[in-house]
Amino acid sequence: MSVPDAKRLKELEAEKGRLKKLLAESLLEMEVTHEALRKKW
């Protein structure tokens, strides 16, 4: 693996981690919203 390839891989892994965190936060927010609506009715 060349140096540019290794750098690109590292960048992609960092972006993947960031996206996974965003997804987890969105899912948690949805869960909280659903729970709040469930309790409201």
Backbone as JSON Lines, residues from 0, in Angstrom:
{"i":0,"aa":"M","n":[0.85,-1.18,0.0],"ca":[0.0,0.0,0.0],"c":[0.89,1.24,0.0]}
{"i":1,"aa":"S","n":[0.56,2.18,-0.88],"ca":[1.37,3.39,-0.97],"c":[0.98,4.38,0.13]}
{"i":2,"aa":"V","n":[1.83,5.38,0.31],"ca":[1.58,6.38,1.35],"c":[0.27,7.14,1.1]}
{"i":3,"aa":"P","n":[0.01,7.6,-0.15],"ca":[-1.28,8.28,-0.38],"c":[-2.48,7.37,-0.09]}
{"i":4,"aa":"D","n":[-2.35,6.09,-0.42],"ca":[-3.43,5.14,-0.13],"c":[-3.66,5.03,1.37]}
{"i":5,"aa":"A","n":[-2.59,4.95,2.13],"ca":[-2.69,4.83,3.58],"c":[-3.34,6.08,4.18]}
{"i":6,"aa":"K","n":[-2.95,7.25,3.66],"ca":[-3.55,8.5,4.15],"c":[-5.04,8.54,3.84]}
{"i":7,"aa":"R","n":[-5.39,8.12,2.62],"ca":[-6.8,8.12,2.22],"c":[-7.6,7.16,3.09]}
{"i":8,"aa":"L","n":[-7.02,5.99,3.36],"ca":[-7.7,5.01,4.21],"c":[-7.94,5.6,5.6]}
{"i":9,"aa":"K","n":[-6.94,6.28,6.13],"ca":[-7.09,6.89,7.45],"c":[-8.19,7.94,7.44]}
{"i":10,"aa":"E","n":[-8.24,8.76,6.37],"ca":[-9.29,9.78,6.24],"c":[-10.66,9.13,6.18]}
{"i":11,"aa":"L","n":[-10.79,8.06,5.4],"ca":[-12.07,7.38,5.25],"c":[-12.52,6.75,6.57]}
{"i":12,"aa":"E","n":[-11.58,6.18,7.31],"ca":[-11.92,5.59,8.6],"c":[-12.38,6.65,9.58]}
{"i":13,"aa":"A","n":[-11.76,7.83,9.54],"ca":[-12.17,8.93,10.42],"c":[-13.58,9.4,10.04]}
{"i":14,"aa":"E","n":[-13.84,9.5,8.73],"ca":[-15.16,9.92,8.29],"c":[-16.21,8.88,8.66]}
{"i":15,"aa":"K","n":[-15.86,7.61,8.54],"ca":[-16.78,6.53,8.91],"c":[-17.15,6.64,10.39]}
{"i":16,"aa":"G","n":[-16.17,6.9,11.22],"ca":[-16.43,7.05,12.65],"c":[-17.34,8.23,12.92]}
{"i":17,"aa":"R","n":[-17.1,9.33,12.21],"ca":[-17.93,10.52,12.39],"c":[-19.37,10.24,11.95]}
{"i":18,"aa":"L","n":[-19.53,9.55,10.82],"ca":[-20.88,9.24,10.32],"c":[-21.61,8.27,11.24]}
{"i":19,"aa":"K","n":[-20.88,7.29,11.78],"ca":[-21.5,6.35,12.71],"c":[-21.99,7.07,13.96]}
{"i":20,"aa":"K","n":[-21.21,8.06,14.42],"ca":[-21.62,8.84,15.59],"c":[-22.87,9.65,15.28]}
{"i":21,"aa":"L","n":[-22.91,10.27,14.09],"ca":[-24.08,11.04,13.69],"c":[-25.32,10.15,13.61]}
{"i":22,"aa":"L","n":[-25.14,8.96,13.04],"ca":[-26.25,8.02,12.92],"c":[-26.75,7.61,14.3]}
{"i":23,"aa":"A","n":[-25.85,7.3,15.2],"ca":[-26.23,6.9,16.55],"c":[-26.98,8.03,17.25]}
{"i":24,"aa":"E","n":[-26.51,9.26,17.09],"ca":[-27.19,10.4,17.71],"c":[-28.58,10.58,17.13]}
{"i":25,"aa":"S","n":[-28.72,10.41,15.81],"ca":[-30.02,10.55,15.17],"c":[-30.98,9.47,15.63]}
{"i":26,"aa":"L","n":[-30.49,8.25,15.73],"ca":[-31.35,7.15,16.19],"c":[-31.79,7.37,17.63]}
{"i":27,"aa":"L","n":[-30.88,7.86,18.45],"ca":[-31.22,8.14,19.84],"c":[-32.27,9.24,19.93]}
{"i":28,"aa":"E","n":[-32.09,10.28,19.12],"ca":[-33.06,11.38,19.11],"c":[-34.44,10.88,18.67]}
{"i":29,"aa":"M","n":[-34.48,10.01,17.66],"ca":[-35.75,9.42,17.21],"c":[-36.39,8.61,18.32]}
{"i":30,"aa":"E","n":[-35.59,7.83,19.0],"ca":[-36.08,6.99,20.1],"c":[-36.7,7.85,21.2]}
{"i":31,"aa":"V","n":[-36.01,8.91,21.57],"ca":[-36.5,9.81,22.61],"c":[-37.8,10.47,22.17]}
{"i":32,"aa":"T","n":[-37.86,10.89,20.91],"ca":[-39.07,11.52,20.38],"c":[-40.25,10.55,20.41]}
{"i":33,"aa":"H","n":[-40.01,9.33,19.96],"ca":[-41.07,8.32,19.96],"c":[-41.55,8.04,21.39]}
{"i":34,"aa":"E","n":[-40.62,7.95,22.3],"ca":[-40.96,7.69,23.7],"c":[-41.8,8.84,24.26]}
{"i":35,"aa":"A","n":[-41.42,10.06,23.95],"ca":[-42.15,11.23,24.44],"c":[-43.57,11.24,23.86]}
{"i":36,"aa":"L","n":[-43.7,10.9,22.58],"ca":[-45.02,10.88,21.96],"c":[-45.87,9.76,22.54]}
{"i":37,"aa":"R","n":[-45.26,8.64,22.81],"ca":[-45.98,7.5,23.39],"c":[-46.55,7.87,24.75]}
{"i":38,"aa":"K","n":[-45.78,8.58,25.55],"ca":[-46.22,8.97,26.89],"c":[-47.28,10.06,26.83]}
{"i":39,"aa":"K","n":[-47.2,10.89,25.8],"ca":[-48.16,11.99,25.67],"c":[-49.57,11.46,25.42]}
{"i":40,"aa":"W","n":[-49.7,10.39,24.7],"ca":[-51.03,9.85,24.36],"c":[-51.4,8.88,25.41]}
